[in-house]
Amino acid sequence: MKRHWTATAAASGIALLLVAAAVVAAGARINTSPSVPVGLYWASRAPVEQGAYVLVCPPSSGVFDAARTRGYIGAGFCAGGYGRLMKRVAATAGDAVSVSDEGVRVNGALLPLSAPRTADRAGRPMPQYVAEPHTLAADEVLLMGEGNPKSFDARYFGPIDRAQIVGVVRPIFTW
């Protein structure tokens, strides 16, 4: 009887993993980071535009190395060993952006809750990205969390290349 239970549990576990893999392959993405609403998202063919949620492989750089080491971002399969980030596109080509102690501005409008912190919860200094008004080029985007003052986003690493975007996702069920 015990062998039957073990075999049934193993078969059920394998079946569950196969179903989960199929759902992910079909486009499901789960966000557990508070940078954007936590929940279920679905891959989309929508364009990368202001307001869109995107999955990003961060570029290899010192700021992202430190972010992974400190636990701001996870390890994963992106170049540099980084995990993918889910952020909202705050600005695209032609938008004027600036970052100061006051926060992030897009076309002169201050984004809510975008003031950079000087230190993280452990008291370690946060990276300081300061930018005078800069007009984004065709290959640049500015990515922000959504109203989360603790999000690790463009206020610390600045604009990134559109080529780092893996895809656009749409929220299905969030909380």
C-alpha positions as CSV (number, residue, x, y, z in Angstrom):
1,M,0.0,0.0,0.0
2,K,2.8,2.4,0.9
3,R,4.5,1.8,-2.5
4,H,1.2,2.6,-4.3
5,W,0.9,5.9,-2.3
6,T,4.5,6.8,-3.2
7,A,4.0,6.0,-6.9
8,T,0.8,7.9,-7.0
9,A,2.3,10.9,-5.3
10,A,5.3,10.9,-7.6
11,A,3.1,10.6,-10.7
12,S,0.9,13.4,-9.5
13,G,4.0,15.6,-8.8
14,I,5.4,15.0,-12.3
15,A,2.0,15.7,-13.9
16,L,1.7,18.9,-12.0
17,L,5.2,20.0,-13.1
18,L,4.3,19.2,-16.7
19,V,1.1,21.2,-16.6
20,A,2.9,24.1,-15.0
21,A,5.6,24.0,-17.7
22,A,3.0,24.0,-20.4
23,V,1.2,27.0,-18.9
24,V,4.5,28.9,-18.7
25,A,5.3,27.9,-22.3
26,A,1.9,29.2,-23.3
27,G,2.6,32.6,-21.8
28,A,1.8,32.7,-18.1
29,R,4.1,34.7,-15.9
30,I,3.8,35.1,-12.1
31,N,5.1,38.3,-10.5
32,T,6.0,38.1,-6.8
33,S,7.9,41.3,-6.6
34,P,6.1,44.4,-5.2
35,S,7.6,46.6,-7.9
36,V,4.5,46.1,-9.9
37,P,1.2,44.5,-8.7
38,V,1.7,41.0,-7.5
39,G,-0.2,38.4,-9.5
40,L,-0.6,36.5,-12.8
41,Y,0.4,38.1,-16.1
42,W,0.2,36.8,-19.7
43,A,2.8,37.3,-22.5
44,S,1.5,39.7,-25.2
45,R,2.5,40.8,-28.6
46,A,1.6,44.4,-27.7
47,P,4.1,47.1,-28.5
48,V,6.6,48.4,-26.0
49,E,5.0,51.7,-25.2
50,Q,4.6,54.0,-22.2
51,G,2.5,52.3,-19.5
52,A,3.2,48.8,-20.7
53,Y,4.5,46.1,-18.3
54,V,7.6,44.5,-19.6
55,L,9.9,41.6,-18.8
56,V,13.6,42.7,-18.9
57,C,16.9,40.9,-18.8
58,P,19.1,43.5,-17.1
59,P,22.3,44.5,-18.9
60,S,25.5,43.2,-17.4
61,S,26.9,46.0,-15.2
62,G,28.2,46.7,-11.8
63,V,24.9,48.2,-10.6
64,F,23.1,45.0,-11.4
65,D,25.9,42.8,-10.0
66,A,25.4,44.7,-6.7
67,A,21.6,44.4,-6.9
68,R,21.8,40.6,-7.3
69,T,24.4,40.3,-4.5
70,R,22.2,42.4,-2.2
71,G,19.0,40.5,-3.1
72,Y,17.2,43.4,-4.9
73,I,17.0,41.1,-8.0
74,G,17.2,37.4,-8.2
75,A,19.7,35.1,-10.0
76,G,18.5,33.7,-13.3
77,F,19.3,32.9,-16.8
78,C,19.9,36.4,-18.2
79,A,23.4,37.4,-19.2
80,G,25.4,38.1,-16.0
81,G,23.4,35.5,-14.2
82,Y,20.5,37.9,-13.4
83,G,16.9,37.0,-13.1
84,R,14.3,38.8,-15.3
85,L,12.7,42.0,-13.9
86,M,9.1,43.0,-14.5
87,K,8.7,46.8,-14.7
88,R,6.4,49.4,-16.2
89,V,7.6,51.5,-19.1
90,A,7.7,55.1,-17.8
91,A,9.2,56.8,-20.9
92,T,10.2,55.9,-24.4
93,A,12.0,57.6,-27.4
94,G,11.6,61.3,-27.5
95,D,10.5,61.7,-23.8
96,A,12.6,64.0,-21.6
97,V,13.7,62.4,-18.4
98,S,15.6,63.5,-15.4
99,V,16.5,61.9,-12.0
100,S,17.3,64.0,-9.0
101,D,17.0,63.7,-5.2
102,E,13.4,64.9,-5.7
103,G,12.5,61.9,-7.9
104,V,12.1,60.9,-11.5
105,R,10.6,63.4,-14.0
106,V,9.2,62.4,-17.4
107,N,8.4,65.4,-19.7
108,G,8.6,67.7,-16.6
109,A,6.0,65.7,-14.5
110,L,7.3,64.2,-11.3
111,L,6.4,60.5,-11.0
112,P,4.7,59.7,-7.6
113,L,6.9,58.0,-5.0
114,S,9.9,58.1,-7.2
115,A,12.5,59.8,-4.9
116,P,15.6,57.6,-4.7
117,R,16.5,56.3,-1.3
118,T,20.0,56.9,-0.1
119,A,20.3,53.6,1.8
120,D,18.5,50.2,1.7
121,R,16.9,48.5,4.6
122,A,20.3,47.2,5.7
123,G,21.8,50.7,5.8
124,R,23.9,50.1,2.7
125,P,24.2,53.0,0.3
126,M,22.0,52.8,-2.8
127,P,23.4,53.5,-6.2
128,Q,23.0,57.1,-7.2
129,Y,21.9,57.7,-10.7
130,V,21.5,61.4,-11.3
131,A,20.6,62.7,-14.8
132,E,19.9,66.2,-16.0
133,P,17.1,66.4,-18.5
134,H,17.9,63.9,-21.2
135,T,15.8,63.1,-24.3
136,L,15.6,59.3,-24.7
137,A,16.9,58.0,-28.0
138,A,15.0,55.5,-30.2
139,D,16.7,52.5,-28.5
140,E,16.2,53.7,-24.9
141,V,13.4,53.2,-22.3
142,L,13.0,54.2,-18.7
143,L,11.6,51.5,-16.5
144,M,10.0,52.1,-13.1
145,G,8.1,50.2,-10.5
146,E,4.5,51.2,-10.1
147,G,4.1,53.5,-7.2
148,N,6.5,51.6,-4.9
149,P,9.1,53.8,-3.2
150,K,11.3,50.8,-2.6
151,S,11.4,49.5,-6.1
152,F,14.8,48.9,-7.7
153,D,14.3,50.7,-10.9
154,A,15.5,53.5,-13.2
155,R,16.0,55.9,-10.3
156,Y,19.1,53.7,-9.5
157,F,20.2,52.4,-13.0
158,G,18.9,55.0,-15.5
159,P,17.6,54.2,-19.0
160,I,18.2,50.9,-20.6
161,D,18.4,49.6,-24.1
162,R,15.1,48.4,-25.6
163,A,17.0,45.3,-26.7
164,Q,17.0,44.2,-23.0
165,I,13.2,43.8,-23.1
166,V,12.2,40.2,-23.4
167,G,8.5,40.9,-23.9
168,V,5.4,42.7,-23.0
169,V,3.0,41.2,-20.4
170,R,-0.6,42.0,-19.5
171,P,-2.0,41.6,-16.0
172,I,-4.7,38.9,-15.8
173,F,-5.2,38.7,-12.0
174,T,-3.4,41.0,-9.5
175,W,-3.7,42.1,-6.0
